[in-house]
Amino acid sequence: MADWDDEITNGGSSQGFSGGFGNSGLKGFGRGTLRQASDPSSGFGGGGDASGKRGYKITNGFSNGRSENEGKSSGLGGFRKQSDDQQNVGRGFGKSSFGGRGGGFGQKLDDDSATSSGGFEGRGFQQKSEGSNSESSGRGFGKKLNDSGVAGSGFGGGFAKRSEDSTSGGGGGFGGRFGKKSDDSISGSGGFGRKSTNDDSSESDRPPRGGGFGGGSKSGGSACFKCGEDGHMSRECPNSEKKSGCYKCGEDGHMARECPDSDKKGGGGGSGGCYKCGESGHFAKECPSTERKGITLDKGREAPYVPPAPTDDEEEIFKSITKGINFDNFDKIPVEVTGQDAPSRINSFDEAGLYDAFLKNVRKAGFEKPTPVQKFSIPIIMAGRDLMACAQTGSGKTAAFLLPVLTGMMKSGLSSSQFSTVQEPQALVVAPTRELALQIFMDARKFAHGTMLRSVVVYGGTSVGYQMRQLEQGTHILVGTPGRLLDVLGKQKVSLEKIKYLILDEADRMLDMGFGPEVRKIVEDFGMPPKNERQTLMFSATFPEEIQKLAAEFLNDYLFLSVGRTGGANTDVSQMICEVDRQQKRQKLCDILTDIGSEKTLVFVEQKRNADFLASFLSESGFPTTSIHGDRLQREREEALKDFKTGRAPILIATSVAARGLDIPAVKYVINYDLPQTIEEYVHRIGRTGRCGNLGEATSFYSHDTDSGIAKALVRVLADANQDVPEWLEKYAKDSVSTAGYIPLGHKFGGKDIRKGIPKSEVNAGFDSSNGFGGFGGGLGSFGGSSGFSANAGGDEESWD
Ligand SMILES: Nc1ncnc2c1ncn2[C@@H]1O[C@H](COP(=O)(O)OP(=O)(O)OP(=O)(O)O)[C@@H](O)[C@H]1O
C-alpha cells in the first residue's frame, strides 16, 4: 500500500482510473486503481470506465469512474453514482480528473455539460484534480455548485486532497464553513493534507500540504451564516439569538472578524505557503530558509522534530535564577519529618557529603547554602531512605533529589554503557510535561558537568530516532515523560533492571488518574527492581491525601517531609482575586498588562483554543505575546518558551502544561485569566513567580458562574498565606460547594502525613510567626483532599503529555 504521504499523480489519459477512498492513479487504500478503459467496474477504490466513450453508464461502487471525452472534462462515477451521456459529469465519493468537476458525495448531475447543481450539496468527499480548462478548486463534503460553474459551499473542502494547477487554490478541508460559498475559482479551501498535481516532475518528495484541516472559502454563502439554514440571509435570521459568540469558532468574547481560528475553520486553506518554512509569499523552491520545519497542518505527519543540542557553553549551563531577598526567610519555614529514624539535616552543602565535582558545580551555579527542602532531603536520600517530600514552589526541590542521587550513583560506580545494545540506567526521573522533563535533564547535566555521568531525556513531540541515538550513547540517568518513556521501553533498548533510584517529580500529578496507569506500567512491566530493592523519591508542592494513599504503594518505609503547609501557596507571591464578568476579562487583562509594562507575565487559561485566541488578540493589540499548549507542535512550544525566557515575547499565554515545575527567570506576574479547577493547580500556577526568594504577584479573575467550586479552597489558601481575603469571596465561599480540593476545618499543621501513629522525627524550631507564617496551626484546615484527580475532561481542555 502506498504511503499516505506520497504525492499524488493522475493516471494516464487513455485509461479509466479512479479514486478510491483516497486517491487516484495507483493502488491502495487512499489511492485509486488504474484500470483498463474497457474495464468499467466498481468497488471500493476501484472504478473505471471506457475511454473515449460517451453515453455509457457507470455504476460504480464505492469508487470513481471516469469517462474521457476528447481530452477534456470527464467526470467520475462515484458512490453509487450513475453518469449520463454528457461530458463533465460524474461525481464521486472519490475524485474526478481532467477538468471535470470533482466528485461529490452524492452529487446530482444535470444534462448541461457546463453546469451542474448540487445534489446532496456536494462534490468531492476528497478531491478533484484539475485540467487545463478547469475553473475551480477542490470541493468538499457538502459543496454545492451553482449554475455558473463555480463552486458552491461546503461543509468542508474535500476531505483529503488538494489539487493544483496554475490558478486553482487547492483542495478541500475537512471543516470548511458550513453554508459557505466560494465566489470565484481561485479561492481555495483547506485540505486534510494532500496535494495533487498534474505534473509529477517536481517536488515529488513534498510532504502533504494544502489547506488547513478546515477549509472554507472567502465569501458568499448560500445559507444563513448565523444558523446555517437555507432560505434566508443572516440579516433576516430568525435564529439569530441562538449564537451569541463568534460564528466561526463558536467562542464568546469576539466577533468572527477577529477570530483567530479563521484560518483553521473558515477558510483560505490551500494557499499553502511554503512547505519548508510554513510562510506564505514564496514556494518551497524559492525558500530562503534551508531548514525544513514541521508541517503544522497534520501533527501525525510533520517532519520529526529534532530539538537543538543542549549548549556546551559553561556560562549558559550554570545560569540560574538569582536568589531573591526572601531567600534567607526560607529558614524560618516550619519543617517536619515524619517516619522512623530520620537522619539529621545538614546545614551546608559542605557537610552533605556530595561528590566533589558536584559540589564544585553547586558553587558554580551560585548555590551558597541549601534551602530547607535540600537540608532535609539530601541526608535522607544519601541514607538510602524512600521519601515523599512536599515543599513550596520555587524552593529548590530539583537539586534536593538530583544532588544525592547523582552522588549515590557516582559512589557506587558507573558502568560505561556507551554503545551497549541495551542501556541500563541507574536512575529514572519521570515528570508530567515535556518542558519540565527537559528542564530536569538540563539541571542534571549542570550538576554532572565535567563528570562521565550521562543524562538523557526522552519526551513526546520529538524524533524517536534521535532520542534512541541519544540513549545509545550511554544513559546513566534517564529523564522523561510517561508516554515517551513507555514508547522507548517498548523498543527494548532500555532496561530498568538496574534502576536504583526512581524519582517522581510532581508526584501527585504523576499518580493521579491522568498518569497513574502509565506510571504503574513503567514501574511494574519493565523489570524495575521491587520497592525494597530500589529507592523511590517523590516530590511536589502539593500532596492531596488521596494521592498520598496511592503513593504509599510505591514506597518502602518512607519518610514524609513537609516544608511549610502541605499544599500551601508560596508566601513570596502576593495574591489578588478580582471578580470579573466573563465578558470583561479581555479588557481587564489589557488594562493589567498596560500597567505591567514590559515585565514578564504568564497568563493561564483553561482552554487551548483560548490560548491561541488571546495570544493573537494581544499581539495584534500591541502586546508581544506567545503561547504554549498541548496542541502546538513541540518545536513551537519550545520556541514559545524561549521567546518568553529571553523577553522577546514577555507575555506567555499558557494552559496547564506550563503550570508545574517550570523555572523561568524573572517572571514577575502570573494572571489566572481563567481559574483552574483544583486548588493544587492554582498553587502550582502562581508558583511560576516568586521563586527562590524573589517576590511575585498573582492576579486571578473570578467569575462566580464558573468558579464557585474553588471559592472555599481559595479562601483557605489565601488565609494561610496571610493574604487579604476579599469579603465577597468569603461570602461566595460560604454558600458554595467545594469541588476543588478542600478538607474541612480541624487539620492542624503537622497532620499532613496520612499515616497514623508515625513518629515525628524532626521539627524545625526556626519557625517565626512574624514572617508571614502565622496562619499555620490556626485551625484553618489543610488542603489535601482534592479533586486533584484531574484527568482532564477532554474537549478543549488540556490533556498533558
Ligand atoms: N540552594 C540554592 N541556592 C540558590 N538557588 C537555588 C538553590 N536551590 C535551588 N535554587 C534555584 O531555585 C530555583 C527553583 O528551584 P526548583 O526549580 O528546583 O524549585 P522547585 O521547588 O522544584 O519548584 P516547583 O515546585 O515549582 O517545581 C532554581 O532556579 C534553582 O536553580
The ligand as an SDF file (V2000), in Angstrom:
LIG
                    3D

 31 33  0  0  0  0  0  0  0  0999 V2000
   20.4220   26.3610   47.3490 N   0  0  0  0  0  0  0  0  0  0  0  0
   20.1150   27.1680   46.3840 C   0  0  0  0  0  0  0  0  0  0  0  0
   20.6710   28.3870   46.2980 N   0  0  0  0  0  0  0  0  0  0  0  0
   20.3340   29.2340   45.3010 C   0  0  0  0  0  0  0  0  0  0  0  0
   19.4480   28.9380   44.3330 N   0  0  0  0  0  0  0  0  0  0  0  0
   18.8630   27.7360   44.3790 C   0  0  0  0  0  0  0  0  0  0  0  0
   19.1660   26.7930   45.3900 C   0  0  0  0  0  0  0  0  0  0  0  0
   18.4310   25.7070   45.1850 N   0  0  0  0  0  0  0  0  0  0  0  0
   17.7140   25.9210   44.0670 C   0  0  0  0  0  0  0  0  0  0  0  0
   17.9580   27.1450   43.5900 N   0  0  0  0  0  0  0  0  0  0  0  0
   17.3330   27.7660   42.4070 C   0  0  0  0  0  0  0  0  0  0  0  0
   15.9680   27.9780   42.7420 O   0  0  0  0  0  0  0  0  0  0  0  0
   15.1530   27.8740   41.5940 C   0  0  0  0  0  0  0  0  0  0  0  0
   13.9640   26.9880   41.9010 C   0  0  0  0  0  0  0  0  0  0  0  0
   14.3740   25.6660   42.0830 O   0  0  0  0  0  0  0  0  0  0  0  0
   13.4960   24.4350   41.6080 P   0  0  0  0  0  0  0  0  0  0  0  0
   13.0730   24.6220   40.2250 O   0  0  0  0  0  0  0  0  0  0  0  0
   14.2170   23.2070   41.9560 O   0  0  0  0  0  0  0  0  0  0  0  0
   12.2140   24.6440   42.5460 O   0  0  0  0  0  0  0  0  0  0  0  0
   11.0640   23.6250   42.8880 P   0  0  0  0  0  0  0  0  0  0  0  0
   10.9380   23.6030   44.3600 O   0  0  0  0  0  0  0  0  0  0  0  0
   11.3030   22.3340   42.2160 O   0  0  0  0  0  0  0  0  0  0  0  0
    9.8110   24.3770   42.2940 O   0  0  0  0  0  0  0  0  0  0  0  0
    8.4490   23.8000   41.6990 P   0  0  0  0  0  0  0  0  0  0  0  0
    7.6190   23.3380   42.8500 O   0  0  0  0  0  0  0  0  0  0  0  0
    7.8610   24.9550   41.0130 O   0  0  0  0  0  0  0  0  0  0  0  0
    8.8070   22.6800   40.8030 O   0  0  0  0  0  0  0  0  0  0  0  0
   16.0280   27.3240   40.5060 C   0  0  0  0  0  0  0  0  0  0  0  0
   16.3760   28.3870   39.6440 O   0  0  0  0  0  0  0  0  0  0  0  0
   17.2610   26.8260   41.2160 C   0  0  0  0  0  0  0  0  0  0  0  0
   18.4120   26.9210   40.4210 O   0  0  0  0  0  0  0  0  0  0  0  0
  1  2  1  0
  2  3  1  0
  2  7  2  0
  3  4  2  0
  4  5  1  0
  5  6  2  0
  6  7  1  0
  6 10  1  0
  7  8  1  0
  8  9  2  0
  9 10  1  0
 10 11  1  0
 11 12  1  0
 11 30  1  0
 12 13  1  0
 13 14  1  0
 13 28  1  0
 14 15  1  0
 15 16  1  0
 16 17  2  0
 16 18  1  0
 16 19  1  0
 19 20  1  0
 20 21  2  0
 20 22  1  0
 20 23  1  0
 23 24  1  0
 24 25  2  0
 24 26  1  0
 24 27  1  0
 28 29  1  0
 28 30  1  0
 30 31  1  0
M  END
$$$$
